[in-house]
Amino acid sequence: HRFRDAEEPTAEAQAQLEAAKVLARQGSLDEARLLLHASTQADPGLVDAWLQLAWLAQDPEERIVYLHQVLALEPDHAQAKAELARLEPAVEPPLVVEKAPRRRGRLWFLILLVVLALLALVALLLWGPVDSSLAGLLPSPTPIITPAPTPQPSEKAGRFAPQLQAALDGQDWDRAMELVVIMRNVDPSGEEVRQSALAAHMRYGQALVEQGEYDSALAQFDQAVSLDPAHEDAQLWQQVSQLHLEGRQALSAGDWPTAIQTLTQAHELLPEYGDLIARVTEAYRRQGLMAIRAEDWESAIQSLTQAREWAPDNTDFAAMLATAYRQRGISWQELNKLQKARTDLETALALQPNDEKAKTHYDEVMYILFPPKRIEIDISSQRFYAYKGDTLVYNFPTSTGLRGRDTAVGHFKVQSKIPMAYSSIWRLNMPYWLGIYNVGRIENGIHALPIRPDGSVMWAGLLGQRASYGCVILSNYAAKLIYDWAEIGTPVDIHY
């Protein structure tokens, strides 16, 4: 490779220059100036770009800056010299006039003084004092024009400060950056210029963050830090912008843990920065979905729980989290870890109450954990059965209603519990009463052998055959067990 000559434009800079000329001819002056600035940054030695900037300058001071840059690169540039000669007297401060004695024609001046002195002496001798009007004949001192001191770079740069402030206040960022370049060219080492440029880069960078232009924002914060490496605010925004960039790159690469780590760190440093919350949430969501596809329910629940904490109003996360809890609950059920299955399935239903699959598995788990009680009475065999789930708990002989006073057939529930019920119709005490259905205003139920007013027990030897007036009769022992075991609502099925 050969080294490029200092004045040889790069292809990029030349292309930008030509494009700027086209834009200028079309009247798009702002865009043309931006391209010209880009061209000078790509190739600071491109004379024609600086010259074009001079022709497109928005005021004489600005034009002078660019023309001096042209002459710095090409001292004999005729156009630049001519234009500077025209402009600089117009923009320099007014000249200061001082009085000083004329130095030319010294000999003539001395002779004239001698002649005038002789004439004055003669006049004095002849006519007295000389008329004051003669004094006007004496030559007056000739003014000498002394140029005012040349303005310092800081003064020249300061003339652009109001324009820069106006551009920043109006959020005219292109113009603001153009003025920053001008001021730094005029006064490269000035502290005020450096501070103004730093503030401009910071404000522009923060505006770019609000617009979602994160790469461009990072470039502005880089510029700010280069102007003052110790500036804490500039360092902070630069660091967070860099973390944001790394987080976005990790998201694009599918590296969810790195994305979560970097974006979370950025949020801890500067919570108000751009779309950090949305991106952290997205990283957790994608990590959760990946875990669901892998049927890694533990990881899915962890990731989606985090996503929901970052975005609590997002209903999609609730649905995905419900799926993960449901599937983990089913896994626990298959492993016969029923309490864990119950907990996960309850959580799934709390998140998604209409999840039919979760409901089905929850009922299965609950049936095993807490098998439902039910009573079954077989009139044909005169047997009484008590079940817990599918397990037979009690099996007793019973007596149902006599023919003509038959015990009703059907599906009923325990609707009342009375330790000692009394029938005013039959004048009987009925221990351990469980009411199961009504016949008009009378309730029929399950109870122990009834007791007459004289204390004798009815039907004691008839258990296992029809004997009652419609109720279901058990022994005292069986009735007490069933009374304590059954609950209000326990199903009762009576059949032949």
VMD Tcl script that draws the C-alpha trace (Angstrom):
set ca {
  {0.00 0.00 0.00}
  {1.20 3.50 -0.77}
  {0.75 6.44 1.61}
  {-1.81 9.03 0.54}
  {-0.45 12.54 -0.07}
  {-1.70 15.07 2.43}
  {-3.65 16.96 -0.25}
  {-5.07 13.93 -2.05}
  {-8.75 13.62 -1.10}
  {-10.11 10.30 -0.02}
  {-12.83 8.81 -2.17}
  {-15.35 9.21 0.63}
  {-14.54 12.87 1.23}
  {-14.62 13.64 -2.50}
  {-17.97 11.91 -2.89}
  {-19.40 13.90 0.00}
  {-18.04 17.10 -1.52}
  {-19.63 16.43 -4.90}
  {-22.94 15.53 -3.29}
  {-22.82 18.76 -1.27}
  {-22.33 20.80 -4.44}
  {-25.39 19.18 -5.99}
  {-27.46 19.89 -2.87}
  {-26.29 23.50 -2.82}
  {-27.32 23.99 -6.45}
  {-30.73 22.58 -5.55}
  {-31.07 25.04 -2.69}
  {-30.69 22.48 0.11}
  {-28.07 24.54 1.92}
  {-28.37 22.98 5.39}
  {-27.90 19.48 4.01}
  {-25.03 20.71 1.85}
  {-23.25 22.20 4.86}
  {-23.64 18.96 6.81}
  {-22.07 16.96 3.98}
  {-19.24 19.47 3.68}
  {-18.49 19.15 7.39}
  {-18.46 15.39 7.01}
  {-16.12 15.78 4.05}
  {-13.65 17.92 6.02}
  {-13.73 15.42 8.87}
  {-13.02 12.57 6.47}
  {-10.21 14.56 4.83}
  {-9.16 17.76 6.66}
  {-6.82 18.61 3.77}
  {-9.56 18.89 1.15}
  {-9.24 22.57 0.20}
  {-12.30 22.67 -2.02}
  {-14.55 21.50 0.82}
  {-13.36 24.33 3.08}
  {-13.84 26.80 0.23}
  {-17.40 25.57 -0.36}
  {-18.10 25.97 3.35}
  {-16.89 29.56 3.07}
  {-19.27 30.29 0.17}
  {-22.17 28.72 2.10}
  {-21.32 30.42 5.41}
  {-24.23 32.14 7.10}
  {-22.36 35.27 8.22}
  {-19.06 37.06 7.43}
  {-17.31 35.92 10.61}
  {-18.00 32.31 9.73}
  {-16.79 32.83 6.16}
  {-13.54 34.36 7.38}
  {-12.88 31.28 9.56}
  {-13.22 28.95 6.60}
  {-11.17 31.20 4.28}
  {-8.32 31.22 6.77}
  {-8.50 27.42 6.80}
  {-8.18 27.48 3.00}
  {-5.10 29.71 3.20}
  {-3.60 27.52 5.92}
  {-3.72 24.64 3.45}
  {-2.94 26.67 0.31}
  {-1.32 30.04 1.17}
  {-1.44 31.38 -2.41}
  {-5.10 30.64 -3.04}
  {-6.19 33.74 -5.01}
  {-9.94 33.51 -4.38}
  {-9.49 33.13 -0.65}
  {-7.07 36.05 -0.50}
  {-9.35 38.30 -2.51}
  {-12.40 37.47 -0.44}
  {-10.52 37.95 2.83}
  {-9.27 41.33 1.63}
  {-12.85 42.30 0.97}
  {-14.29 40.94 4.19}
  {-11.77 41.59 6.93}
  {-11.87 45.42 6.96}
  {-15.64 45.21 7.13}
  {-15.70 43.04 10.18}
  {-12.73 44.38 12.12}
  {-13.38 46.95 14.87}
  {-13.25 50.66 13.86}
  {-9.82 52.23 13.59}
  {-8.50 54.52 16.33}
  {-7.24 57.95 15.27}
  {-4.40 59.55 17.23}
  {-2.78 62.97 16.82}
  {0.93 63.01 15.94}
  {3.31 65.57 14.35}
  {3.81 65.29 10.60}
  {7.25 63.99 9.73}
  {7.35 64.68 5.99}
  {8.75 67.90 4.49}
  {10.83 68.69 7.57}
  {13.14 71.14 5.69}
  {10.25 73.02 4.06}
  {8.53 73.16 7.39}
  {11.56 74.73 9.12}
  {11.97 77.35 6.40}
  {8.31 78.22 6.60}
  {8.53 78.60 10.36}
  {11.47 80.98 10.06}
  {9.68 83.12 7.45}
  {6.51 83.25 9.49}
  {8.46 84.15 12.59}
  {10.15 87.09 10.79}
  {6.81 88.29 9.43}
  {5.28 88.07 12.86}
  {8.16 90.10 14.31}
  {7.78 92.79 11.65}
  {4.01 92.87 12.23}
  {4.55 93.13 15.93}
  {6.91 96.06 15.46}
  {4.62 97.80 13.02}
  {1.07 96.96 14.18}
  {1.28 95.33 17.56}
  {0.23 91.78 18.43}
  {-0.52 89.49 15.53}
  {-4.20 88.81 14.78}
  {-5.30 85.50 16.08}
  {-6.48 84.57 12.61}
  {-2.85 84.19 11.59}
  {-2.61 81.25 13.87}
  {-4.74 79.43 11.39}
  {-1.94 79.71 8.88}
  {0.27 77.54 11.04}
  {0.26 73.92 10.04}
  {-1.73 71.61 12.35}
  {-0.38 68.21 13.42}
  {-1.18 65.46 10.93}
  {-3.22 62.51 12.36}
  {-1.58 59.12 12.29}
  {-3.92 56.10 11.84}
  {-3.01 53.28 14.19}
  {-4.82 49.92 13.70}
  {-6.69 48.57 16.71}
  {-5.28 45.39 18.27}
  {-6.24 42.18 16.41}
  {-9.11 40.36 18.23}
  {-8.02 37.30 20.20}
  {-9.29 33.85 19.14}
  {-11.48 33.70 22.23}
  {-13.16 36.97 21.21}
  {-13.74 35.72 17.69}
  {-15.15 32.43 18.93}
  {-17.30 34.24 21.45}
  {-19.13 36.01 18.65}
  {-20.69 32.65 17.73}
  {-21.78 31.80 21.29}
  {-25.24 33.48 21.05}
  {-25.93 31.63 17.81}
  {-24.93 28.34 19.43}
  {-27.20 28.96 22.41}
  {-30.10 29.82 20.13}
  {-29.55 26.65 18.10}
  {-29.47 24.51 21.26}
  {-32.59 26.13 22.69}
  {-34.37 25.60 19.38}
  {-33.10 22.01 19.15}
  {-31.55 22.81 15.78}
  {-28.88 20.21 16.36}
  {-27.36 20.33 12.88}
  {-26.73 24.05 13.18}
  {-25.46 23.64 16.75}
  {-22.88 21.05 15.69}
  {-21.85 23.25 12.76}
  {-21.24 26.15 15.13}
  {-19.27 23.90 17.49}
  {-16.93 23.03 14.60}
  {-16.54 26.70 13.71}
  {-15.80 27.79 17.27}
  {-13.26 25.03 17.81}
  {-11.51 25.95 14.55}
  {-11.37 29.60 15.61}
  {-10.15 28.90 19.16}
  {-8.90 25.30 19.37}
  {-7.46 25.61 22.88}
  {-9.98 27.97 24.46}
  {-11.56 26.79 27.73}
  {-14.88 28.55 27.12}
  {-15.12 26.98 23.67}
  {-14.33 23.56 25.14}
  {-17.05 23.90 27.77}
  {-19.57 25.16 25.22}
  {-18.77 22.27 22.88}
  {-19.03 19.74 25.72}
  {-22.44 21.06 26.77}
  {-23.64 21.00 23.16}
  {-22.55 17.39 22.63}
  {-24.23 16.36 25.90}
  {-27.53 18.02 25.04}
  {-27.51 16.61 21.52}
  {-26.68 13.13 22.81}
  {-29.52 13.21 25.34}
  {-31.93 14.37 22.65}
  {-30.81 11.48 20.44}
  {-31.49 9.05 23.30}
  {-35.05 10.37 23.56}
  {-35.42 9.84 19.80}
  {-34.11 6.27 20.02}
  {-30.95 7.09 18.02}
  {-28.67 5.27 20.45}
  {-25.60 4.76 18.24}
  {-25.53 8.43 17.28}
  {-26.04 9.36 20.93}
  {-23.01 7.30 21.95}
  {-20.90 9.18 19.38}
  {-21.94 12.48 20.98}
  {-21.07 11.28 24.48}
  {-17.72 10.04 23.17}
  {-17.07 13.57 21.89}
  {-18.05 15.04 25.26}
  {-15.68 12.72 27.16}
  {-12.86 13.49 24.72}
  {-13.29 17.16 25.62}
  {-13.21 16.47 29.38}
  {-12.27 12.91 30.39}
  {-13.00 13.73 34.05}
  {-16.54 15.00 33.44}
  {-18.69 12.65 35.58}
  {-21.99 13.24 33.78}
  {-20.40 12.70 30.39}
  {-18.72 9.53 31.65}
  {-22.03 8.23 33.02}
  {-23.98 8.78 29.80}
  {-21.14 7.33 27.76}
  {-20.95 4.22 29.98}
  {-24.71 3.64 29.92}
  {-24.80 4.14 26.14}
  {-22.01 1.60 25.74}
  {-23.84 -0.89 27.98}
  {-27.02 -0.27 26.01}
  {-25.15 -1.04 22.79}
  {-23.68 -4.25 24.23}
  {-27.11 -5.29 25.53}
  {-28.70 -4.74 22.11}
  {-25.95 -6.73 20.46}
  {-26.46 -9.57 22.93}
  {-30.20 -9.52 22.25}
  {-29.59 -9.76 18.52}
  {-27.20 -12.67 19.08}
  {-29.68 -14.52 21.32}
  {-27.34 -14.25 24.31}
  {-30.09 -13.57 26.84}
  {-28.00 -13.78 30.06}
  {-25.50 -11.20 28.76}
  {-28.30 -8.96 27.53}
  {-30.01 -9.12 30.92}
  {-26.79 -8.46 32.82}
  {-25.64 -5.46 30.76}
  {-29.05 -3.84 30.37}
  {-29.86 -4.28 34.06}
  {-26.53 -2.71 34.98}
  {-27.30 0.22 32.69}
  {-30.72 0.66 34.32}
  {-29.16 0.68 37.79}
  {-26.78 3.44 36.70}
  {-29.30 5.60 34.83}
  {-32.93 4.42 35.16}
  {-34.34 7.16 32.92}
  {-32.18 6.19 29.93}
  {-34.24 5.45 26.82}
  {-35.94 2.07 26.48}
  {-33.93 0.12 29.06}
  {-37.00 -1.26 30.84}
  {-38.51 -2.52 27.59}
  {-35.25 -4.17 26.53}
  {-34.61 -5.86 29.89}
  {-38.19 -7.14 29.81}
  {-37.73 -8.44 26.28}
  {-34.54 -10.27 27.26}
  {-36.32 -12.02 30.13}
  {-39.29 -12.84 27.88}
  {-37.13 -14.44 25.22}
  {-35.15 -16.36 27.81}
  {-38.43 -17.62 29.27}
  {-39.77 -18.69 25.86}
  {-36.55 -20.54 25.13}
  {-36.92 -22.40 28.44}
  {-40.55 -23.28 27.63}
  {-39.50 -24.74 24.28}
  {-36.87 -26.79 26.12}
  {-39.51 -27.83 28.71}
  {-37.26 -26.39 31.40}
  {-40.15 -25.22 33.55}
  {-37.99 -24.08 36.46}
  {-35.99 -21.67 34.28}
  {-39.12 -20.58 32.43}
  {-40.85 -19.65 35.68}
  {-37.80 -17.73 36.92}
  {-37.39 -15.74 33.68}
  {-41.07 -15.01 33.14}
  {-41.51 -13.98 36.78}
  {-38.73 -11.42 36.26}
  {-40.32 -10.25 33.00}
  {-43.64 -9.76 34.80}
  {-41.95 -7.75 37.56}
  {-40.47 -5.41 34.94}
  {-43.80 -5.14 33.09}
  {-46.59 -5.97 35.58}
  {-49.36 -4.79 33.25}
  {-48.39 -7.12 30.41}
  {-51.07 -9.83 30.32}
  {-49.05 -11.94 27.89}
  {-46.52 -12.66 30.62}
  {-49.28 -13.86 32.96}
  {-50.47 -16.32 30.31}
  {-46.97 -17.63 29.59}
  {-46.21 -17.90 33.29}
  {-49.47 -19.80 33.85}
  {-48.42 -22.29 31.17}
  {-45.06 -22.83 32.84}
  {-46.64 -23.35 36.28}
  {-49.26 -25.71 34.85}
  {-46.68 -27.85 33.08}
  {-44.43 -27.98 36.12}
  {-47.44 -28.96 38.21}
  {-48.24 -31.81 35.81}
  {-44.62 -32.95 36.06}
  {-44.89 -33.02 39.86}
  {-48.15 -34.94 39.56}
  {-46.49 -37.56 37.35}
  {-43.77 -37.92 39.99}
  {-46.52 -38.34 42.64}
  {-45.30 -35.19 44.42}
  {-48.87 -34.12 44.90}
  {-48.46 -31.19 47.30}
  {-46.00 -29.52 44.92}
  {-48.33 -30.30 42.03}
  {-51.23 -28.77 43.92}
  {-49.28 -25.55 44.63}
  {-48.19 -25.07 41.01}
  {-51.62 -25.86 39.59}
  {-53.27 -23.44 42.02}
  {-50.81 -20.74 40.90}
  {-51.53 -21.51 37.25}
  {-55.28 -21.17 37.85}
  {-54.79 -17.91 39.76}
  {-53.00 -16.52 36.69}
  {-55.37 -18.08 34.13}
  {-58.69 -19.07 35.76}
  {-60.07 -20.47 32.49}
  {-57.23 -22.91 31.86}
  {-59.25 -26.13 31.46}
  {-56.18 -28.34 31.35}
  {-54.95 -26.94 34.65}
  {-58.43 -27.42 36.15}
  {-58.54 -31.07 35.12}
  {-55.16 -31.88 36.62}
  {-55.93 -29.86 39.74}
  {-59.12 -31.85 40.33}
  {-57.20 -35.09 39.87}
  {-54.58 -34.03 42.39}
  {-57.15 -32.83 44.88}
  {-59.15 -36.03 44.49}
  {-56.09 -38.01 45.50}
  {-55.00 -35.64 48.26}
  {-58.48 -35.08 49.61}
  {-60.70 -37.84 48.27}
  {-64.36 -36.78 48.44}
  {-66.68 -38.49 50.88}
  {-69.88 -40.05 49.63}
  {-72.60 -42.30 51.00}
  {-74.27 -45.02 49.00}
  {-77.42 -46.91 50.16}
  {-78.51 -50.05 48.32}
  {-82.20 -50.71 49.00}
  {-82.06 -54.12 47.32}
  {-79.32 -55.43 49.60}
  {-80.18 -53.19 52.57}
  {-76.53 -52.17 52.86}
  {-75.01 -48.81 53.79}
  {-71.64 -47.87 52.21}
  {-69.36 -44.91 53.01}
  {-66.59 -44.04 50.53}
  {-63.62 -41.71 50.57}
  {-62.70 -41.28 46.93}
  {-62.80 -44.78 45.55}
  {-61.97 -46.34 48.89}
  {-64.71 -48.02 50.88}
  {-64.44 -46.74 54.44}
  {-67.58 -48.20 56.12}
  {-70.02 -50.96 55.25}
  {-73.05 -51.53 57.52}
  {-76.40 -53.27 57.39}
  {-79.28 -50.82 57.24}
  {-83.06 -50.67 57.27}
  {-84.93 -48.49 54.80}
  {-88.66 -47.73 54.53}
  {-91.36 -50.32 54.47}
  {-93.22 -50.84 51.24}
  {-95.75 -48.07 50.94}
  {-93.41 -45.93 53.07}
  {-90.44 -46.40 50.75}
  {-87.23 -44.49 51.15}
  {-86.83 -42.16 48.15}
  {-84.40 -43.10 45.40}
  {-82.05 -40.44 43.98}
  {-79.00 -38.23 44.50}
  {-79.11 -36.20 47.69}
  {-76.77 -34.40 50.10}
  {-76.51 -34.19 53.85}
  {-78.47 -31.01 54.58}
  {-78.67 -31.02 58.38}
  {-76.95 -32.54 61.42}
  {-78.73 -32.87 64.79}
  {-77.29 -34.88 67.68}
  {-80.78 -35.86 68.87}
  {-83.72 -35.14 66.58}
  {-87.37 -35.53 67.68}
  {-90.39 -36.54 65.58}
  {-93.59 -35.02 66.91}
  {-95.59 -37.16 64.52}
  {-94.20 -40.45 65.79}
  {-93.16 -39.17 69.23}
  {-89.71 -40.66 68.75}
  {-86.17 -39.49 69.58}
  {-83.74 -40.14 66.71}
  {-80.03 -40.04 67.70}
  {-77.30 -38.82 65.31}
  {-79.66 -37.34 62.75}
  {-78.38 -36.57 59.22}
  {-81.20 -34.98 57.18}
  {-81.02 -35.84 53.47}
  {-84.30 -34.86 51.73}
  {-87.75 -33.42 52.39}
  {-91.14 -34.97 51.89}
  {-93.48 -32.03 52.08}
  {-92.82 -30.38 55.44}
  {-91.15 -33.51 56.80}
  {-87.42 -34.21 56.51}
  {-86.25 -37.79 56.08}
  {-82.74 -38.73 57.09}
  {-80.17 -41.20 58.40}
  {-80.20 -41.93 62.13}
  {-79.67 -44.53 64.85}
  {-82.43 -46.84 66.11}
  {-85.28 -44.60 67.30}
  {-86.22 -44.39 71.01}
  {-89.81 -44.44 72.26}
  {-91.01 -42.14 75.03}
  {-90.63 -45.00 77.53}
  {-86.97 -45.43 76.54}
  {-87.35 -48.62 74.57}
  {-85.57 -48.98 71.22}
  {-87.50 -49.76 68.04}
  {-86.43 -52.18 65.27}
  {-83.36 -53.41 67.12}
  {-83.52 -56.85 65.58}
  {-84.59 -55.76 62.12}
  {-81.39 -54.20 60.72}
  {-80.72 -55.55 57.24}
  {-84.40 -55.54 56.23}
  {-87.03 -52.93 55.52}
  {-88.48 -51.60 58.73}
  {-88.70 -47.79 58.91}
  {-91.31 -45.18 58.07}
  {-88.98 -43.86 55.26}
  {-85.72 -43.03 57.03}
  {-82.42 -44.93 56.77}
  {-81.72 -46.72 60.04}
  {-78.28 -47.72 61.41}
  {-77.10 -49.22 64.65}
  {-76.14 -46.77 67.39}
  {-72.49 -47.59 66.81}
  {-72.67 -47.14 63.01}
  {-74.86 -44.04 63.26}
  {-72.35 -42.35 65.61}
  {-69.44 -43.15 63.24}
  {-71.28 -41.83 60.20}
  {-72.53 -38.74 62.08}
  {-68.96 -37.79 63.01}
  {-67.55 -38.72 59.59}
  {-70.07 -37.05 57.25}
  {-70.23 -33.31 56.58}
  {-72.92 -30.94 55.41}
  {-72.90 -31.40 51.65}
  {-71.63 -34.99 51.62}
  {-73.33 -36.69 48.63}
  {-75.86 -39.46 49.35}
  {-76.88 -41.84 46.54}
  {-79.89 -44.13 47.18}
  {-80.66 -46.82 44.64}
  {-81.92 -50.37 44.21}
}
mol new
graphics top color blue
foreach p $ca { graphics top sphere $p radius 0.5 }
foreach p [lrange $ca 0 end-1] q [lrange $ca 1 end] { graphics top cylinder $p $q radius 0.2 }
display resetview
